[in-house]
Amino acid sequence: MKLLFDHNSWTPRSRNIRIVFERSRTQDNMYPIYEIDDTQAANIMATQENYLNDVKAKEIKPAKLSDTISAFANAAGGDVYIGISEDKTTNTRNWLGFNEPEHANDFFHTLFQAHPFGNHVKFEFLRNKSHPGLVLHITVKKVKEIVKSSSGEIFVRVNAGKQKIDTPEKIKRLELDKGIITFENEWVEVSLPRIENSLSILNFLINVIPTGEPLTYLNNQELIKEGHARVCGVLLFCDEPAVFLPKRSSIKIARYKTKDDDIGREFLDGNPVTVEGDAYNLVYNAVSETKKIIEGIKRLGEEGLESVEYPEEALHEVITNAVLHRDYSIVADVQIRVFDNRIEVESPGRLPGHVTTANILNTQSARNPALVRLINKFPNPPNKDLGEGLDTAFRVMETLRLKPPIIAEKDASVLVIIRHEALGSPEELVMQYMETHTEITNSLAREITGIKSENSMKNVFIRLKSRNMLEPIPERKGSASAWRKPINLEQSNTNSDE
């Protein structure tokens, strides 16, 4: 099948392709062939090999390729391009693809022998009139199950290479990372009265139908046994879970007086706040403490310096998500960092199962299903709408015309950034300010737009000047320089009104 596409920039991990639908079908090829232009071909040859991308010559052994596919599928997924050769002496790459699609059959056979269903791979060929042959593009999806190579070995993608998972400890770590097993089911030695007589279990049972005795309920849910409780039970029904799960069941909140990404202790404002308690109260108390810190931040607004406000609903959903879906096998607390222009919530553990930063709003995979299910039975549960979570945070930010949250996956954690930046171009934000003010300086404009560089902000002013929307105030020079609406334009508008 041949598909011709009209798209201006085809780049790795970019799949927004507009189909022109000029098709011809061949009976001997079951995978699509995409015609791409010279710029797109150059982009593929220049692909940087990293955590999400790799290029291989067509001479690679199918078994070696299966190692790479295993590594990608067991990490965050990625893209592999077969048919790009590399000259090590000149450090250059060349497009040397397959003469016919059938010449890649050995790769298909090997990969499907390892995994007959092949639900983690998608194949397509790329053709360019200026270069010989077809490049095979393999899109590897992150899946919940462990994907082995054709030799039965397990690999994980690390930076631009792969790491063999060859010990029971490493395999268990991978199973925890992928959500195949969950640490919430592990047993913790604990004094059972600390759970069955806690305020948490009493508050919980008020909302459970039929109401029963704490000990009976805990036994029926298989959350306790003699002298032990599951991690899930400790998190939910112990008033002080940090006693039994230190560095796993608290939230640290720190205030940094800066907008910079590169932070140090010199920017730390006071001592970090530690929030503890059962998972239900942990969420609500962390939201409350974070709001108190935010209320102390001032930002330039229409009436001068105003208190910064973040939508509480967005903050609540992000913190709830961090508590309910974190990896409790990792000895680290949830971190909340409050900056002048953003809030960062970092949750221990990578995204579970098939979840990626690209599909997180459209898919579900609960790492701690019992925790999610049981906390939803509390009165006024923090996760009122199961499956909504971060989706709600995005909608709330959009409603308030604030930029959407950023979700990033790090080596051993997930970072969500809620920015206090208006949704709109810098030019729009500057002109909105000028509707109620007579002048604006570079520093004020950077405060409004979130732009960090003085030169970048100057370029915004220059663009507005070229459109006759702003002009520099002639008598204001150097550090006192400022901009205003053009005087001639103001006078023209006044005369027309008369």
Secondary structure, DSSP 8 states (H G I E B T S, - for coil): -EEEE--S---TT-----EEEEEE--TT--S-EEE--HHHHHHHHT---SSSEEEE-TTS-HHHHHHHHHHHHTTT-EEEEESEEEETTTTEEEE--BSSGGGGHHHHHHHHHH-TT-TTEEEEEEE-TTSSSEEEEEEE---SS--B-TTS-BEEEETTEEEE--SHHHHHHHHHHHTSS-GGGSEEE--THHHHTSHHHHHHHTTSSS---HHHHHHHTT-EETTEEEHHHHHHH-S-GGGTSTTTS-EEEEEBS---SS--GGGB-S--EEE-S-HHHHHHHHHHHHHHHHTT-EEEETTEEEE----HHHHHHHHHHHHHSS-TTS---EEEEE-SSEEEEEEES---TT--TTTTTT----SSHHHHHHHTTSSS-S--STTTTHHHHHHHHHHTTB---EEEE-SSEEEEEEE--BSS-HHHHHHHHHTS-S-B-HHHHHHHH----HHHHHHHHHHHHHTTS-EE-TT--GGG--EE--HHHHHHHHHHH-
